Amino acid sequence: MNKRQIDNFFKTLNAELQQDAGAILTGAAAGTILGSSRPSMDIDFEIEFKYPGEADWERLESAIRKAIEKTGIYANYAEDIDRWGMITLLDYKKETSLYKKYGKLAVRVLDPAYWSIGKMTRFIDPDIQDMIQVFRKKNTSPLRLATVWGRALKESPRSTALAGFRRQVESFFGSYGKKIWGKSFDPAKVVRQFHKTAGI
């Protein structure tokens, strides 16, 4: 996945849809825009119509199918990406930046800290490598990450996923913190911030 392929997909989708709409990128495609170089051939995004009263979801479904056929890029989409995981994405709609406009379709990308909640929830090696690259590229503050991840843990509904998320955050800072933020990085300090925010 590269920016040219992402652009091609959304140009095609806009041409097929021809309705005022907005998309929020997450997953590997968002990672590509934010600075990751991991290969992937799918695009994950939320989409909403600018004028909900004019929403035509059947037309959208058809437009996405045609965009997939024409570009060879598979797409996963939802009206609400917060429902994709057991850990909440918080107020993610407010934490985006405009990537590009393709005619009537405006595409935004999640802020790195909010984008990483899903990555931290899965915590498989490709997700870890994505986070390392993006946090370096964007100079993402570890204390801000600890605060956002702590809020996500605290505000998520009770489930078996919570204990795993906590362990994975602690492991990430301990195992990869110095690789991202340098030798002076203090994992204990950042983990304390995570615990404090999460109410642990």
Sequence and secondary structure as in RCSB ss.txt:
>XXXX:A:sequence
MNKRQIDNFFKTLNAELQQDAGAILTGAAAGTILGSSRPSMDIDFEIEFKYPGEADWERLESAIRKAIEKTGIYA
NYAEDIDRWGMITLLDYKKETSLYKKYGKLAVRVLDPAYWSIGKMTRFIDPDIQDMIQVFRKKNTSPLRLATVWG
RALKESPRSTALAGFRRQVESFFGSYGKKIWGKSFDPAKVVRQFHKTAGI
>XXXX:A:secstr
  HHHHHHHHHHHHHHH S EEEEEEHHHHHHHHT      EEEEEEEESSGGG  HHHHHHHHHHHHHHH  EE
EEES GGGGSSS   SGGGSEEEEEEETTEEEEEE HHHHHHHHHHH  HHHHHHHHHHHHHHT  HHHHHHHHH
HHHHHS SSTHHHHHHHHHHHHHHHHHHHHH TT  HHHHHHHHHHHHT 
